[in-house]
Amino acid sequence: MNVSALSRSKIIAAPTGVYENSEFNTHEQVVFASAPEVGLKAIIAIHNTGLGPAMGGCRMWPYTSSDEALTDALRLSEGMTYKNAMAGIPYGGGKAVIIADPKTEKTSEMMRAFGAHVERLAGRYITAEDVGISTADMDAAAQETSYARGTSTKGLGDPSPFTALGVFEGIKAAAEFKYGSPSLEGRTLTIQGLGHVGWTLCEHLHSAGAKLLVADLSDAQLHKARQQLGAEVIAPDTAHQADCDIYVPCALGACLNSASIPQIKARIVAGAANNQLATTEDGVRLHERDILLAPDYIINAGGVISVALGEEHDAKAIVTDKTLAIGKTLKSVFATAQQKNVPTSQVAEEMARARLTA
């Protein structure tokens, strides 16, 4: 597709009830964009730029409606505001979603058209990988925008290994707080989702001596986990009910809700998935059951740290050190929540808001 074709992409009509959407919360800007000639339907949500340009990945998913996609973009972009604030990087929160099946509908032309829309925002939003998007996809987007990160030529490339490292450190911090030791030797962990992050995390956990229960929709990934990691396969829809020490959600969000929380047997929830709490009240429900939650936008910040700082001198060392510090941040949240006898989710949000207003 040539540049003239890209220039014909246009803004599409927004879903009804944008301001009435339950996830709309002081968002600065929401862009609905399309390029019909390549099948692009995208939403870019900028939540807050108080700390700097909005930074957050692009997710591709076969949403059933534009309203469902909007809800996800609004939730994810607000989460990025808190994530970037707690990570101590000079960026605000934003997120993009593309309505398409990444397995059957994604093309490089579609990603280039998306990149052209990102470029039109003139730096207010910086994009990178998320669910359904690879380094090659960011390479395609980068042909049309200078605001794409996680590419093969800029920074440290695929951010998922750093996300996995941060989650691993966070799990150890949670285990030390709850069980008295950071050691995972002999501990049973349920990992729900074996994507790029989930798989790399499983490798860390296996090396640490943990027993793995794994759930995923991919038979190939499950077979690999059995063969290479000695993992036990369980059903995805009941993974949260498994008898284990630590539940590790690494798939999509809203997995912690009024239906699932009463069924959780683990004493710790610590995973890579974004927006794990379906509602604020679900953080309270976990607290009332004495289940320690590692807030997702703290524990999974390694990826955005790598994207934000990946171009600095000695970037890998800087990013690694800052990612390893996620465990220390979580320990502070856990201690404060215990002292005040309030949910860790409440403490994390209060800390993030304080940094935004400082």
C-alpha positions, -999 to +999 in steps of 0.1 A: +000+000+000+014+034-010+013+066+010-015+081-010-037+051+000-027+058+036-038+094+033-073+083+025-078+067+059-104+086+079-119+091+113-149+069+119-181+076+139-177+069+176-199+044+193-229+057+211-225+068+248-188+074+249-191+099+278-216+076+294-193+046+292-186+033+327-149+033+320-147+069+308-128+087+336-113+121+327-098+108+295-082+137+275-088+124+240-103+094+223-097+089+186-117+065+164-098+058+132-102+036+101-086+027+068-114+007+050-091-003+021-070-024+045-096-033+071-084-011+099-108-002+127-089+013+156-095+033+188-067+053+205-075+064+240-053+090+257-061+091+294-036+115+310-005+134+298+004+150+331+037+132+333+045+133+296+033+119+263+008+090+266+026+057+262+009+023+259+007-007+237-016-015+208-039-045+213-055-065+184-085-085+193-117-097+176-141-075+197-177-083+191-186-045+188-170-011+188-185-005+222-167-035+236-134-022+220-140+013+234-145-001+269-112-020+267-093+010+254-106+032+281-098+007+309-064-001+295-054+036+289-063+046+325-043+016+338-013+028+318-015+062+335-011+045+369+015+020+356+038+046+342+034+068+373+043+039+396+072+028+373+087+063+377+090+070+340+081+104+324+051+093+304+013+095+307-012+068+299-026+057+266-037+026+247-048+016+213-070-013+202-076-027+167-108-046+160-095-076+141-085-112+146-047-112+148-045-148+135-066-143+103-070-106+095-038-088+104-016-075+076+014-053+073-007-028+054-032-026+083-003-019+107+011+008+084-023+025+083-024+023+121+010+039+122-001+067+100-029+075+125-004+075+154+018+099+134-011+123+131-012+126+168+022+143+166+037+126+197+008+128+221+006+090+219+035+065+217+027+029+207+042-005+212+033-042+214+004-057+233-018-087+229-020-098+192+009-075+182+045-086+175+078-068+169+073-073+131+039-055+134+056-026+152+082-026+124+054-021+099+038+007+119+072+024+122+073+028+085+046+055+089+054+069+124+084+079+145+063+071+176+065+033+175+086+015+201+095-021+206+107-024+170+136-045+158+157-014+151+148+009+180+155+003+216+155-032+231+130-048+208+103-071+221+094-059+257+078-092+268+109-106+284+111-076+307+074-079+315+080-115+325+111-107+346+091-080+365+063-104+372+088-130+384+103-105+408+068-095+420+058-131+426+089-136+448+081-104+467+045-115+473+057-150+484+081-134+509+054-112+523+027-139+525+047-170+532+079-157+548+103-166+520+109-155+484+118-191+475+094-207+450+110-242+454+082-266+458+054-240+455+025-247+432+016-219+408-013-217+383-004-198+351-034-188+331-022-178+296+010-190+278+016-161+254+050-144+251+049-131+287+033-162+302+057-186+286+089-167+295+075-164+331+070-201+332+106-207+323+117-184+352+094-203+376+105-237+364+141-227+369+132-216+405+118-250+413+081-243+412+054-268+402+034-254+373-003-258+365-009-242+331-040-232+311-042-219+276-063-221+244-033-233+224-028-271+224+007-265+210+017-243+239+003-267+264+022-296+248+054-276+249+048-268+286+043-305+294+073-316+275+098-288+284+087-277+319+069-308+333+038-287+337+003-301+345-024-289+321-057-277+335-088-262+319-087-224+312-122-217+324-116-232+359-079-223+363-087-198+390-102-226+411-070-247+411-055-258+444-023-239+444-002-214+464-002-186+438-027-178+410-009-161+380-034-146+355-015-138+322-044-136+297-071-110+294-085-088+322-115-088+345-106-123+357-111-112+393-148-106+398-177-114+421-181-149+406-144-160+405-131-145+437-151-168+461-136-198+441-100-189+444-080-212+466-046-195+462-035-170+489-017-148+464-028-134+430+001-121+410+001-121+372+008-102+340-027-096+328-039-060+326-070-048+345-075-080+364-101-065+388-135-063+371-146-035+395-130-016+424-152-037+448-133-068+437-102-055+453-121-053+486-134-088+481-099-102+478-089-083+509-118-097+529-107-132+519-071-124+530-059-130+494-028-109+487-031-091+453-001-077+435-017-048+416-013-055+379-001-021+368+029-024+392+039-060+387+037-060+349+055-027+343+087-042+330+076-041+294+067-004+294+100+004+313+119-013+285+100+007+259+104+040+277+141+036+286+153+013+259+171+040+239+192+053+267+230+047+271+236+012+286+198+007+282+197-030+290+214-026+324+192+004+333+160-013+323+169-045+341+177-027+373+145-007+372+125-039+364+140-057+393+130-029+416+093-038+410+096-062+438+107-035+462+077-013+451+053-041+458+067-048+492+060-011+501+024-015+488+019-047+508+033-032+540+012-001+538-020-021+530-013-043+560-007-014+583-039+004+572-059-029+569-071-019+534-068-036+499-035-034+481-054-021+451-065+009+471-030+016+483-015+013+448-041+037+433-035+063+461+003+061+455-002+065+418-025+095+421-001+111+446+027+108+420+004+123+393-004+153+414+031+159+429 
